């Protein structure tokens, strides 16, 4: 969602805040703002990008050592200057930046209006900052206490940073359901939604837990308390393992292209220490709870978006090799339909950020009902990582492009490792097949690197033919039905072309009515699996003059004879084809979007981490 950056120290805050906002712009980019404090507030905010904010601020920004900024992804109120953050209280003496949603803001707002407060924006955030001012004046308390009083009355999710004009040496922060991290330097502090804004200044970070707030004071130790009880908590300072190069473009035109090209290395990093040289697997997150997994009667996978598609592939993998029934649920629907969860069920959550609000809510419900909960996520120390009983990090590295690429293929890698590991431990997968698949999985990074280099230029040429398309269909069968769904999602996300994924056999049950000479149809048709059936489906499209793009195994002739365009991938077992086949689809979406003039890293209306419902 939105991005928060703050600084308190001896340096000039403005350049630190602006550089941090640029790094967090993938989280929210419909408006931006900043505020500085030296016993007098100074700030600007505007609709648009961080670059628009810098232009509006001009060159004569004061060098105050206390400041904070925000990139917004609109929830309450349209993107405009007035709704942009930071927001100030009626007196102008308190300023706030806020990620999340205050669900009961309307009732609070009406009560504050009765108390004489006036509102200028459509946001829930302006309500919150005035609610804080209300408690400060009514109870005659300091800022920290006023923030705590207000937060104990609100319902919703938040990460906030609050400043008082008369206290330029202090910032109060808090979180519930939306991430917030504090960087601890030498006589200085940093605040951010993730650690990327301050990694060149300090590697020491404190991740606030849900329901915690902190007072950051220039000349005092960091103070952390629980919002509900006012109980003081000892802050845990951890060493970051992030480096600056990982969050820069490194010569690529876009983060998305860089991250597509990083996938061989990301998959290798994901397998490191888990796929052993003797072609076997080692997963401590599974082995430490092996009896739970071996005795499981059911696995439920909960996820959203791209991670949900990875979960669908996981369903095929786990049922094929571990012979455990699997259900894949949209996390956003899971807790609202009174799901049946039995003790002994395993619930696996998949999330790139580890902060996805719907997925976290689903996990909390499953945990309350006695399920064993397991997390697959990319961000170390994230909320999902902290609340699960066990889990596996994907080690994809930072993913800045909003449309997920390497997060997806590393999730598939983890799910493949889990399925093979459990199948071997249960005896449902023969030793011979187990070692063979492990050996093939070991080759995937090299095969993928070769594939990307081979198909990149060709896919760019194919994209030229379809940049004006208005609709598109993606078809696959078996393990590659979810690959079709993910390919369609990528095209929708970054090129704004309407696209749908289907099991290829379902075409005859309705969607074939859409086929004409203007409809591109992408087939995922590797030689292993249901190849002959997919060829028959392609013939049905060809007979109706549809344009066919086929992702096929090297050396294919049948599909090549039907298709208008062919993209080849190396031969590999069917279970592993989603990893190889999804990457050409990512490149196709990328190049079509580029040729349509779209912003591939920051597609309209989307945010990288969805931390509110």
Residue, then its C-alpha position, 0 to 999 in steps of 0.5 A: x500500500x502506501x509508503x512511509x519514510x521518516x528521519x530524526x538526526x543531525x543530517x538534513x532530513x529532506x534528501x533522506x526522506x525524498x530518496x526513501x520515498x523514491x525507493x518506496x514509490x512501488x508501494x503507492x504512487x498516486x500522490x506524495x508529500x513531506x513535512x519537516x520540523x524545527x519548531x516550525x512545520x515546513x512541507x509540501x504535498x501533491x497529486x502525482x509522483x515523487x518527482x512532481x513533489x520534488x519539482x513543487x518543493x523547489x530548491x530552497x527547502x530548509x535543512x531541518x533534521x526532523x522530517x517524514x514523507x509519504x507516498x499514497x495509494x488512495x483508499x478514502x478520497x480521490x488522488x489530489x493535493x488535499x487528500x495527500x499526506x501528511x495531514x495536519x490537525x485543526x490547530x496545525x500543530x500535529x502532523x501525521x502520515x498513515x498507511x492503512x484504513x480506519x474503519x470507524x473513522x466516520x463515527x469518530x469524525x461526526x463526534x469530532x465535528x460536534x466538538x468543533x473540529x473542521x475537516x478539509x479532506x475526504x480521508x480517514x487520516x485527517x480524522x485520526x490526526x484530529x482525534x489525537x489532538x482531541x485527546x491531547x487537549x481534553x486529557x492534557x497529555x503528551x503526544x505519545x499518550x494522546x496517540x495511544x489513547x486515540x489508537x485504542x479507540x480506532x478500528x482498522x489497520x495502520x502504520x503511522x508516524x506523528x510529529x508535534x511542531x513544538x517537539x522537533x526532537x521527537x517522532x511517535x510511530x505505531x503499527x497494527x496490520x501494516x509494516x513499520x521498521x525503525x532504523x537505528x543509527x549513530x545518534x540518528x533514527x530512520x522510519x520506513x515501511x520497509x528497510x530499503x530507504x535507509x540501508x546505506x545509513x545503517x544495518x540495524x533495524x527494529x521491526x515493530x510488532x502488531x499492536x506496538x508503538x514507539x517514541x523516537x527521541x533524538x537524545x534518548x533510547x528508543x522506547x517501545x510500548x504495547x498500545x493496549x496496555x502501555x506495557x514497555x517492551x525491550x526493542x529487538x535490534x536485528x542486523x539487515x542482510x539487504x544491500x543497496x545494489x539489490x534495490x537498484x535497476x543495475x542498468x536495466x530499463x525497468x525493475x520488472x525486466x531486471x527481476x525477470x532476468x534475476x530469476x535463475x539466481x533467485x531460484x538457485x538461492x531458494x534451492x541453496x541448502x535445500x536441494x542437496x548435491x546427492x539429489x535429495x531435499x532438506x527442509x528444516x521447516x518441514x522436518x521439525x514438524x514432520x509428524x504433523x505433515x505425515x499425519x495431515x488429512x488435508x492441506x489448505x493453501x491460502x493466498x491472493x493474486x499471483x501467490x494464489x496461482x502458485x498455490x494452484x500449482x502447489x495443489x497439483x504437486x502435493x496431490x501428485x507426489x505427497x498424495x495429500x488432499x489440497x484445497x486452494x482458497x482465496x484468502x480474501x474469501x476464506x474467513x468470511x465463509x465460516x470455513x471448516x477447519x479441523x485440528x490437524x489440518x495444515x494451512x499454508x499461506x503464500x505471500x511475497x511480502x508476508x504482510x498481505x492483510x487478507x492472508x494474515x487474517x485467514x491465518x489468524x482464523x486458522x490458528x484460532x481453530x487449531x490448524x497448524x500454519x505454515x508460511x511461504x514468504x519472501x520478506x524475513x521478519x514479516x508478519x506471516x513469518x512471525x505468526x506461523x508455526x513454521x515456514x520457508x523463505x523464498x530468498x527471491x531478494x527484493x522485488x520492486x516491480x509491482x507485477x510479481x515475477x521472481x516471487x512467483x517462480x521462487x514460490x513454485x520452487x519452494x512448493x516443488x521442494x515441499x512436494x518432493x520432500x513429503x512424497x519421499x518421506x511418506x513413501x508415496x514417491x518412488x526413490x528413483x523418481x524422487x532423485x530424478x526430479x531433484x536432479x531435474x530441478x537442480x538444472x532449472x536455473x541454468x535452463x531458465x537462464x538459457x531460455x531468457x537469453x534465447x527468447x527475449x528478442x523473439x518475444x519483443x518481436x511477437x509483442x509488436x503484433x499484439x500491442x493493439x489487442x483488446x482481449x486475450x486468452x491463455x490456455x493450459x492443462x494440468x500443471x499449466x492451467x495455473x500458468x495460464x491464469x498467471x500469464x493472463x494476470x500479468x498481461x492485465x496488470x501491466x498492459x491493461x489488456x483484458x485477458x483470461x486464463x482457462x483450462x484448454x478443454x473448457x474452451x468448448x464450454x463457452x469461451x470459444x464464442x469469443x474467438x475470431x481473427x482478432x483474438x490472440x490465444x496463448x497456449x502453454x503446450x509442453x510435450x509432457x502431459x496432455x499434449x495431444x489434447x492441447x493440440x486438439x484444442x489449438x485446432x479448434x481455435x485455428x478453425x475459427x481464425x484465432x491467432x495462436x502463440x504457443x509456448x512449446x518444448x524445443x523441437x516441437x512440430x505439431x503445435x508449431x504447424x498450427x501456431x502463428x508464433x512459437x516460443x520454445x522452452x527446454x524439455x523437462x518433466x511436466x511438474x517443472x514446466x510451470x517455472x520455465x513456461x511462466x517466464x516467456x509469458x512475463x516477457x510477453x506481457x512486459x514487451x506488450x506493455x512497453x510498446x503500449x507506452x505503459x508504466x510497467x513498474x508502477x501500473x495504474x491502480x495497483x500497489x505492491x503490498x496490499x496491507x488493507x482489505 
